[in-house]
């Protein structure tokens, strides 16, 4: 089995939609396919990619395969985004300070 990267998996909007659907409740492949306007093999390929990167798990229940989301594996995405939070917080703090200065200047001009 090819081990895929989580970032590669979520890059595709169809795969993100599959994750979203399965985050609410598990589903068999046929029910999952009914949510899309693409072919069964195309949906099955997206499911396979999500399984390969650990975002979905397939379980056999009787004659059906049930797809389950494994959202804990999205943690790598959260960690990656977190490293940029400091950058954006600095930028937003600087913007806030500039807006306060501009507002103060505007108020001072109105008084004179």
C-alpha positions as CSV (number, residue, x, y, z in Angstrom):
1,X,0.0,0.0,0.0
2,X,1.3,3.5,-0.9
3,X,1.5,5.7,2.2
4,X,0.2,9.1,1.2
5,X,0.7,12.5,2.8
6,X,-2.3,14.1,4.7
7,X,-1.6,17.4,2.9
8,X,-1.9,15.6,-0.4
9,X,-5.2,14.1,0.7
10,X,-6.9,17.3,1.8
11,X,-5.7,19.2,-1.3
12,X,-8.6,17.9,-3.3
13,X,-12.1,19.4,-2.6
14,X,-13.9,16.1,-3.2
15,X,-11.8,14.4,-0.5
16,X,-12.4,17.3,1.9
17,X,-16.1,16.9,1.3
18,X,-15.9,13.1,1.9
19,X,-14.1,13.9,5.2
20,X,-16.8,16.4,6.1
21,X,-19.6,13.9,5.3
22,X,-18.0,11.1,7.3
23,X,-17.1,13.3,10.2
24,X,-20.8,13.4,11.1
25,X,-21.4,9.7,10.7
26,X,-19.9,6.6,9.1
27,X,-21.3,5.5,5.8
28,X,-21.1,2.7,3.3
29,X,-19.6,3.4,-0.1
30,X,-23.0,3.4,-1.9
31,X,-24.5,6.0,0.4
32,X,-21.3,8.1,0.2
33,X,-21.4,8.0,-3.6
34,X,-24.9,9.4,-3.7
35,X,-23.6,12.7,-2.4
36,X,-21.5,13.3,-5.5
37,X,-22.0,13.9,-9.2
38,X,-18.9,11.8,-10.2
39,X,-18.6,8.1,-10.9
40,X,-18.4,5.3,-8.4
41,X,-14.8,4.5,-9.4
42,X,-13.8,8.1,-8.9
43,X,-15.3,8.2,-5.4
44,X,-13.8,4.9,-4.6
45,X,-10.4,6.3,-5.6
46,X,-10.8,9.3,-3.4
47,X,-11.8,7.0,-0.5
48,X,-8.7,4.8,-1.1
49,X,-6.4,7.8,-1.0
50,X,-8.0,9.0,2.3
51,X,-7.5,5.5,3.7
52,X,-3.8,5.4,2.5
53,X,-3.0,8.6,4.5
54,X,-4.9,7.4,7.5
55,X,-7.9,9.8,7.4
56,X,-10.4,7.1,6.8
57,X,-10.8,3.5,7.9
58,X,-12.8,0.9,6.1
59,X,-14.5,-1.8,8.2
60,X,-16.3,-4.8,6.9
61,X,-19.8,-5.2,8.4
62,X,-21.5,-8.1,6.9
63,X,-21.4,-7.7,3.1
64,X,-20.7,-4.0,3.2
65,X,-17.6,-1.9,3.8
66,X,-18.3,1.0,6.1
67,X,-16.1,4.1,5.9
68,X,-15.2,5.8,9.1
69,X,-13.4,9.1,9.5
70,X,-10.2,9.2,11.6
71,X,-10.1,12.9,12.3
72,X,-7.4,12.6,14.9
73,X,-5.0,12.2,12.0
74,X,-5.7,15.7,10.9
75,X,-3.6,16.8,13.9
76,X,-0.6,17.2,11.6
77,X,-2.5,19.9,9.7
78,X,-3.3,21.7,13.0
79,X,0.3,21.6,14.0
80,X,1.4,23.0,10.7
81,X,-1.1,25.8,10.8
82,X,-0.2,26.6,14.4
83,X,3.3,27.6,13.6
84,X,2.0,30.4,11.5
85,X,-0.4,31.7,14.1
86,X,2.4,33.7,15.8
87,X,3.1,35.5,12.5
88,X,-0.5,36.4,12.0
89,X,-1.0,37.5,15.6
90,X,1.9,39.9,15.2
91,X,0.5,41.3,12.0
92,X,-3.0,41.7,13.4
93,X,-1.6,43.4,16.6
94,X,0.4,45.8,14.4
95,X,-2.8,46.6,12.4
96,X,-4.7,47.2,15.6
97,X,-2.1,49.6,16.9
98,X,-2.1,51.5,13.6
99,X,-5.9,51.7,13.6
100,X,-5.8,53.1,17.2
101,X,-3.2,55.7,16.1
102,X,-5.3,56.7,13.1
103,X,-8.4,56.9,15.2
104,X,-6.6,59.1,17.7
105,X,-5.4,61.4,15.0
106,X,-8.8,61.7,13.5
107,X,-10.3,62.5,16.9
108,X,-7.6,65.1,17.5
109,X,-8.3,66.8,14.1
110,X,-12.0,66.9,14.9
111,X,-11.3,68.8,18.2
112,X,-9.3,71.5,16.5
